[in-house]
């Protein structure tokens, strides 16, 4: 029986076959092996494939339902497996690429069901899962791409963050539909730093772990897992993956995957690079066309496919060969390039970012970057410009002879040169708000709005951001406090030198990692407040990221193996990779500055910042009477200290109301995070369409007050905890009691012998361009500009999957 007869018979049987899940007589016969043995071979093959497809769909459907149950319930039985369902789902389609279209249909069906039932809490997790499958898969039809694109377009009517994520997905899907394989190719080229003139973007993941907060066993386990997974990711292997994926995605069943893989493995490095650049050129040129054509893209890749395997092999693939040999092979998506760093000092983050832009083997980045004061590694005094007395008039005809090439008298060049200034200081023209929030369509600085699918574009003429640094920190709230200090110092440095901003997009990620000895519920809750808040705000972050802590500790307890070839499917690295790739929505946290006055008047006030908490304790010692004003009369001795508190009350009407109160307290705590989901708090922003407003920022202050009561039994004291909200606060000790301040729960950031301190939102650093702009204005305009600058706080962005889901 020839091929056409077989195809006709199979099509006829498919037409009369039952619907999926039907229970009619023909479906019962298909499930009976004795009946199937009486059928001809082509019918038995079709029946077997149909039964297998039913089993595959049921298996994938159960996995998807497990993910949905994980998002919809807080049952303790599911806590231990949180995050594993998503990982196992992706691994199933990775091992068998033929399951990808089935999974895409199931996810689309669940998304459409969630849309009709208004179950919004599962839309973003399912959409991220779907986009991850579409990026890695090769057998997705144009119809499935168009259905997904139409669904994303319908989500644009929803509020943020749904419309933001849907817009990003829709724009990427529009390109992927016309040019299959674009998302995979661009991701691999950027993450693996493959050379390509048409797509020169570079990405790197910087994993920072503080050895003071994380045990050496955990550091060693993470380092070995990263090295084991990335040991096989050579540039040659990554180029083979790009070629194979692009051809399979475009040609589909016409691509002889096995023969293609053997040809690529046998190719030399120069030949492989030639095929790689040919594929990248074909994909990128078609993707950049105003109206890309899927048929034109197919023709270009068919030519490359014929040049690889030859016309006879390509013709056999188009005519149809052995279905078992021509099945699509799994093309892995390599994990991103991750560099492991031990956090040693605050300057380390800035130095690593500079070296990412300018490797040690490269003396100069480019002429345009060197013109932007990229002497970042030089000390400040080397960058200072010395003042000199100049006798130059600034007119070229006053220069002495021989200073430049002589021009012919009377020539047009000589006439124009006579009126030109030369040798003077050229004023560098920057965009008006290059360091202000308006330039970035959100909070300023290095971090860009990742929801913008078009990228950063050009900040300066001829200069665009080609590098993306994904900084991932592991630890607790203490590590985030140290990161906030490094980020603040980096932003201040950028306002003076403008080194990283033109080229670098900085993305910050956080994975909570608490020490095993702090597993008690109270201590864990204390050191993981920010992670708990992110988990409440983003359910997918809670499921994927917040569940990694026990898994990492289990990995550290396992015996170390130096044989990197034995590592198979590392779960932790896969979860990290998924997080840094799909976590594109930042949550912005307000950084607060604190000015600390010591009891020693000879010392200058110290300044520091904190992100999550400032705790105040009362010391037993007192400062001398001559240092400050003596204690007021009538103040009774007792536990605690007499404190004078002056704060700006946080009101919903945003009116300024200052409150001053004196009370006796044993301590107080200033927290920046809300206590519950329903509490309105302001240090967090997620709106992608408008710049944040500091009127909503507030601190939650809890004061442990001592209340004196007198009765017949004598004098007694009771403890009362009072809580209020404020935007800024000043606290001073009134009875010579010294205070101890602890920032972000970090014992290394403790200030003792404090008599007064002031807390306020940390302002956005002002660049030299803005300072010079203010100096050229009138006094009234200068005051308006300063007030405008004060209203822009410094925010630190932590990337999540959806931001804050309202």
C-alpha positions, 0 to 999 in steps of 0.5 A, a space after each residue: 500500500 503506497 503512502 497516499 493510500 495510507 494517508 487517505 485511509 488515516 484521514 477517512 478514519 479520523 473523519 469517522 472517529 469519535 470526539 475526544 473522550 467519547 464512549 461510542 462503539 468505535 472508541 471502545 474498539 480502539 481500546 481493545 487490543 484483540 480487535 486492533 490486532 485484526 486491523 491492517 498495520 496502518 490502522 493499528 498505527 493510527 489507533 496506537 497514536 490516538 490512544 497515546 495522544 489521549 494518555 498524553 493529554 490526560 497526563 498534561 491536564 492533570 499536571 495543569 490542574 495540580 498547578 491551579 490547585 496550588 494557586 487556589 488553596 493553601 492546604 498544608 499537604 500541597 506546601 511541600 510540592 509547591 513549585 515542583 508542579 510547574 517544573 515537572 510540567 515543563 520537563 515533560 514537554 522538554 523531554 518530548 517536544 511532540 507534547 508542546 502543542 497539546 500543552 499549549 491547547 490545554 493552557 489556552 483552554 484554561 486561560 479562556 475559562 479563567 477569563 470567562 469566570 473572571 478568575 484573574 488570580 490564575 491568569 498571569 501564572 498560566 500566561 507566563 507558563 504558556 509563553 515559556 512553552 512557546 519560547 522553547 517549543 518548535 511544533 506550534 502551529 500558526 493557529 495556536 499562535 494567533 489564538 494566544 495573540 488574540 487572548 492577549 489582546 483581550 486582556 488589554 482591557 483589564 487594569 495593570 498588571 494584566 494589561 502590561 504583561 499582556 501587551 508585552 506578550 502580544 508584541 512578542 507573539 506577533 513576531 513569533 507568529 510570522 517568524 517562528 523561532 525568534 524568541 528562542 534565538 534572541 534569548 540564547 544569543 543574549 544570555 550566552 553572549 554569542 557574537 551577532 551584528 544584527 542582535 548585539 544584546 548581552 545579558 548576564 546573571 550576577 548571583 550575590 551571596 553574603 558569606 556572613 549570612 549564608 553558610 559555606 555549605 550552601 555557597 559550595 552547593 550552589 556553585 557546584 550546581 551552577 558549574 555542573 549545569 553550565 559545563 556543557 554549554 559551550 559556544 559551539 553547542 549553543 550555536 547548534 541549538 540555535 540552528 536546529 531550533 530555527 529550522 525545526 520551528 520553521 520547517 516543522 515535519 519537513 525537517 529531518 531532525 536526526 540527520 540535521 543533528 548529525 550534520 551539525 555535530 560533524 561540522 567544523 567550527 568555521 562551518 558551524 559559525 557560517 551556518 549560525 550567522 546565516 540562520 541569525 541573519 535570515 531570522 533577524 532580517 525577516 523579523 525587522 521587516 514592517 510586515 514579516 511574511 511566514 512564507 518568505 521566512 520559510 523559503 529562506 530557511 529552506 535554502 539553508 536547510 538544503 545547503 546543510 543536508 543537500 537537495 536529496 535529503 531535503 526533498 526526502 524530508 518534504 515528501 515524508 520519510 520514516 515518521 519515527 526517524 523524522 520526529 522532532 528532537 528536543 532542543 534544550 534551552 541553555 540556562 543563562 550565564 550565571 556568575 557567582 559572587 561572594 558579597 564583600 563590600 558595597 563597592 563590589 556591585 558597581 565594580 562588577 557592573 563596570 567590568 561587565 561593560 568593560 572586560 579586563 581584556 578590553 582596554 576601551 569600550 568605544 569612543 562614545 562611551 569613553 566620551 561619557 567619563 567612563 574612568 569609573 575605576 579611577 579614584 575621585 581625585 584623579 577625575 578632578 579638573 585643575 583650575 588654570 589661568 588662561 590667556 587665550 581669547 578663544 578666537 582662532 586668529 589669535 592663535 600663534 602660527 604653527 598651532 594649526 595647519 595654515 589656511 590660504 588667506 582669503 579662502 572661504 575656510 579662512 573666513 569661517 575659521 576667523 570667527 570660530 572659537 577653538 580650544 575652549 571648553 565645550 558644553 556637553 548637551 544632555 537631555 533635560 531630564 536624563 536622570 529624572 523619572 520622566 526619561 524612564 517612564 517611571 522611577 529613574 536610573 539604571 532600572 528600566 520598565 521591563 514591561 516595555 517591549 520595545 526596550 530602552 531605545 536610545 538615551 543619547 544620540 547613537 547610544 543605546 542599552 545593549 547590556 542587561 545585568 540581572 542581579 540576583 541576591 540570596 539571603 534575608 532582610 539583612 542582605 536586602 538592606 546591604 543591597 539597598 545601601 549599595 544601590 543608593 551609593 551606585 545611584 549617587 555615583 552615577 549622578 557624578 560620573 554617568 558611567 553605567 546608565 547609557 549602556 546598562 539595564 539593571 534588573 534586581 531579583 531576590 530569593 529569600 534564604 534563611 539560615 536553618 537555625 532560624 527556622 522558628 516561626 517568629 525568627 523566620 517571620 522577622 527576617 523574611 518580612 519582605 519575602 512574605 510581603 512579595 508572596 502576598 502581593 504575587 501568588 506566583 512568586 510565593 509558589 516559585 521563589 519563596 519555596 526554594 529555601 528548604 530545597 537549597 538547604 537540602 541540596 547543601 546537606 547532600 554529599 558533594 560530587 565533583 563529577 559534573 556529568 552526573 547532574 541531571 535536571 537541576 531543580 534549583 537552577 531551573 527555578 532561578 532561570 525561570 525567575 530571571 527570565 519571566 520575572 519582568 514586573 518590578 515592585 518598588 520599595 521606598 528607601 529611607 534615610 536616617 541622620 544620627 546624632 551622637 552624645 559626643 558633640 565633637 562627632 559629626 552626625 552620621 547618615 545611613 539608609 534602611 529598607 525594611 526596619 529601624 529598631 530603637 532600644 534604650 541603653 542603661 548608660 547616660 550621657 553627661 549633663 554638660 552635653 545636652 540640656 539637663 533633664 526637666 523637673 517633674 520627670 519621674 524616674 522609671 523604666 525606659 526613657 523620656 522621648 520627644 517625638 515630632 512627626 509628620 502625620 500621614 493622612 489620606 487627604 495628604 495635608 501637612 499635620 505636624 504632631 509633637 508628643 513627649 512620652 516614656 517608652 522602652 523602645 520603638 520600631 519603625 517599619 516600612 512594610 504594611 502589616 497586612 494585605 488590607 493595610 494601605 501603605 506607601 513604600 510600594 509601587 507597581 503602577 507601570 503607567 505613572 511615576 510614583 507619588 511620595 504622598 503615599 509613602 509612610 512609616 508604621 511606627 510602633 512605640 512601647 509606651 510606659 504609662 504611670 498609674 497611682 493608686 492606694 497600693 502605690 505607684 505602678 507602671 503598665 506597658 501599652 503599644 501605640 502605632 501610628 503612621 508618618 512620612 518623617 519623624 524626629 526622636 530625641 532623648 530627654 532624660 540623658 538616656 542613650 539610644 541604640 539603633 539597629 538598621 534592617 535587623 543587621 547586627 553589623 549596622 548598629 549605632 550606639 550612644 545616640 541622643 537624637 535621630 531623624 528619619 525621612 524618605 531618601 531623595 533621588 540623587 541630583 545630577 550635576 546637569 540638574 544642579 547646573 540647570 538650577 543655578 541658571 534660574 531665578 530664585 523663585 524658579 530655583 525654589 520650585 525646582 528644588 521642591 520638585 526634586 524633593 518630591 521624587 524619592 529613591 526607590 529600589 525595584 525588586 522584580 516579580 512575575 506580576 508586580 502587585 496584583 490588586 
